[in-house]
Amino acid sequence: MNDLSDAVLQCSEEVVLTRHVSVSMEKGRKVDPRIERFKIDASITPITGEDLKRLGENQRVEGTVLIITPTRLLNAESNTCRIADMIHWHDADYQVGTVKDWSYQGGFYECVGTRRQR
């Protein structure tokens, strides 16, 4: 298959990724999350109009962005208590909601991020 990761990198910029690498559980609650922060290259664009209509009802909010990156991003997973990755872009934080794996067909991941309110 075609590897499009070079094309993705040509139109990307450096952003900061925050990943929760472990979460302890105490009486069924998440406590003491350990995080890592590192820089990745990603192409990020706001989602508007027709693109928003394709999203599920719970994802249609202002501040939704499309993130395309050769780095595998992680969304929340309740059965393993995994916390979603966070991307810091243009002075705002975006939580990764959905991840489409195009790594075998194109060498990249297509993700939707939702702006976190401060």
C-alpha positions in Angstrom: 0.0 0.0 0.0 1.0 3.7 -0.2 2.7 5.4 2.7 1.4 8.9 2.9 3.2 9.8 6.1 5.7 12.0 4.3 2.9 14.0 2.7 1.3 14.4 6.2 4.6 15.6 7.6 5.0 18.2 4.9 1.8 20.0 5.9 2.2 19.5 9.6 3.4 21.4 12.6 4.9 20.5 15.9 2.4 20.1 18.8 2.6 18.9 22.3 0.9 15.5 23.1 0.0 14.7 26.7 -0.6 11.0 27.4 -1.7 9.3 30.5 0.6 6.3 30.7 -0.8 4.7 33.9 -3.7 5.2 36.2 -4.1 3.7 39.6 -7.5 2.6 40.9 -8.7 3.0 44.5 -12.2 2.0 45.4 -13.2 2.2 41.8 -11.9 5.7 41.2 -9.0 6.8 39.1 -6.2 8.3 41.3 -2.6 9.4 40.7 -2.4 9.4 36.9 1.1 9.4 35.5 1.5 11.5 32.4 4.1 12.0 29.7 4.4 15.0 27.5 6.2 14.9 24.2 6.2 16.7 20.8 4.7 15.2 17.7 4.1 16.4 14.1 0.4 16.7 13.2 -1.7 18.5 10.6 -4.6 20.1 12.5 -7.6 21.9 10.9 -10.9 23.1 12.4 -14.0 21.0 11.4 -17.0 23.0 10.2 -20.1 22.7 8.1 -20.5 19.5 6.2 -17.8 17.7 8.1 -19.6 18.3 11.4 -22.8 16.7 10.0 -20.8 13.4 9.5 -19.9 13.3 13.2 -22.1 11.7 15.9 -24.5 13.9 17.8 -22.3 13.8 20.9 -19.3 15.1 19.0 -20.9 18.1 17.3 -19.5 21.0 19.4 -17.6 24.1 18.6 -13.9 23.8 18.8 -13.8 20.4 17.0 -10.6 19.8 15.0 -9.4 17.2 12.5 -5.9 15.8 13.5 -3.9 13.9 10.9 -0.6 12.5 12.2 1.7 9.5 11.6 1.8 9.1 15.5 -0.8 6.7 16.9 -3.1 8.7 19.2 -5.3 7.1 21.9 -8.9 7.8 22.8 -10.6 7.0 26.1 -11.4 3.4 26.8 -13.6 2.7 29.8 -13.0 -1.0 30.1 -9.2 -0.4 30.7 -9.6 3.0 32.4 -7.5 4.6 29.7 -7.7 8.4 29.5 -7.7 10.0 26.1 -4.6 11.8 24.7 -4.6 15.6 24.8 -3.1 17.8 22.0 -2.0 21.3 22.8 -2.5 23.5 19.6 -2.7 27.3 19.3 -3.0 27.9 23.1 -5.8 25.4 23.5 -6.1 21.8 24.6 -8.0 19.2 22.5 -9.0 15.8 23.8 -8.8 13.0 21.2 -12.3 11.5 20.7 -12.2 9.2 17.7 -9.3 7.6 16.0 -9.3 6.1 12.5 -6.4 3.9 11.8 -5.1 4.4 8.3 -1.6 3.1 9.2 -1.8 0.1 6.9 -3.2 2.0 3.9 -1.4 5.3 4.2 0.9 5.4 7.3 -1.2 7.9 9.3 -4.0 8.2 11.8 -7.1 10.5 11.3 -8.5 11.7 14.7 -11.2 14.1 15.9 -10.3 16.4 18.8 -12.7 18.4 20.9 -11.6 21.6 22.6 -11.4 21.3 26.4 -12.9 24.2 28.4 -10.6 25.8 31.0 
